[in-house]
Amino acid sequence: MDAELLELQRQLEAAQSARSSVRLSERNVVELVRKLQERGIIDFDLLHTVSGKEYITSDHLKHEIKMEIKKRGRASLVDLSDTLGVDLYHVERQSQKVVSDDPTLMLINGEIMSQSYWDTVTEEINEKLQERSQIALAEIAAQLHIGSELVISILEPRLGTIVKGRLEGGQLYTPAYVSRITAMVRGAARGITVPTNLPSVWNSLQQQLHEMHGASGVSVEGSFFQSIFNGLLKEGAVLGSVRAGGQWTPAVFAHAQKESVDAFFSQNSYIGYDVLQKLAIPQPKQFLEARYPDGIALDAVFVHTSVVDMLDTAVGDAIENGHWIDSLSVLPSYISGPDATKILSICPSLQKAIKSSKAVVFGESCVFSNMFIKGIFDRLEKDMDSFGIRLSVGQGRPVNTNLGSEHKTGSGQHSDTKDLGGNGTSSTGASSDRGSKKKRGKGTGSTKGGSLEKDDDNEESIPVKGKKSHRKNKDAGASGDIKHGGKKTSEKMIEENANIFPDELIEEKVLAVAPELEELGGSDDSNAPLKLLSSHLRPMLVDSWAKKRNTMLSGNAERRRRLLDNLQKQIDEAVLEIQLYEKALDVFEEDPTTSGILHKHLLRSMGTPIVDKVLITLDKDNKLKNGMEVEDSEDHVQLSTADRSSLV
């Protein structure tokens, strides 16, 4: 059997090697192949080579492509077209089929690459990596003429197997180098005791590596440090927390923060927000509210409820004992006025005292019991005459708590002064006129009598009738003003009351009565406790002064009437005496010079005392009208020109 097969093989070989006596041209062959295709004898596609002298089937082309890829591992379609002598179009079509049939092949950017090729490449990369400890992906991509994304996709499945390294941030690192960097990151993280920005730490580590290895050293990206740090944090190798932006707060610092806050708060029962800010606690108020739910959050400080209890006890004692208290003297010095006001607002004893009108709060922190205020008022009330009325006289105006009565009093005073002064002048003028008329030969007796009766009528009408009539008119006018301008009158009353007892004077008297209030400071601030206390006392003093003044006015009315009646009587007597001397001067009618000199002397010697008496009496009447004490003295006092000007 074997011998027969061998014989057949020899015959076939001889037939194939034998030269045919009939030779076909290339054209005949092409026509023959075309005829075979037309008749269906050749039922598969035939491809022409680039030279056109050969036919090749698709299967054979695919086979040759596979063989080339197997031999090269990586082949470009253009190179395959040149090598196989087939048009690039046919190579591309068959290459796509080859790649789709074999999952170990890939067609990228006109190149066919096999997995064996990548295995070889990654082995070479691993060798370089072990030599250099680090390789950049950009360098690998440039050497292989491929993209970085492709390099990553090829390396990632082979990390830990073929490639002994770690891929991080576009760099390949050896395990030994990763362990070294991990140790550096772990040491740096554990050495940090205060909140620190991690990028600054990574920059320091990079600079340290550069100093250790020089320019030839391995460059490490910050993302690699951050990745290692995140792994250590997840494993629990480092303890702490990371906020947005890479702010690292180690656990030891957070523990120290809480211990510091707890120690300060437990010792002082309060803590300021700025203290927490110095400890790098970003939201101190929310932090304290969460840590101490029973505490009280104020504007600038957080206090324990024991502070409120302490202040409540002190305020309650001050109110019960009739004293005053500045809460700032009881509270820690760190607490300011606005915070003291809030603490006072939650003191039960103070709220109860305010509702029962036992205490008043002045300013931001001062609490006064009504017993203490009443004690000051009683002492000021006893000394009221020494500063309330004197102030009025110093101002040159009458003092009154009622705006209408003040206007009436001032008008009446002015009317009295004017009328009396005018009558005094008229009497003197009448005497002069009568002297002149006698010179012209007119009757003297009738003139004197008429002048005397006229003067008497005027003097009687000044203190009684004219004044009352004038007051009635002013009352009617004031009543009309109140009806049409009540609001304006009320504002004027407030202004007049402030003029009667200004705050500065009340403060001075209060400090004289209670010197301990001097520690509250000056009154430059309108909300100062001392100024508010003075404003609180003013209406009480005004009411008391008004009652006392009305009582004194009712008692002085009779004295005023007697004083003015006595003045009227003295004026009448003085006028009669002047008329008597004037009649004696008729002897000198023939000597005008002597008569003029004597008339002047008569007016100077007899008229001046009358004017002085009128001015002094009107001054006493004005004082009695204002409720001031006046001595009853009948002694004649000669006034100087300055005294008369001041009285007028």
Summary of the structure (lengths in Angstrom):
residues: 648
radius of gyration: 61.7
end to end distance: 173.3
largest distance: 209.9
contacts: 1832
relative contact order: 0.04
helix: 71%
strand: 9%
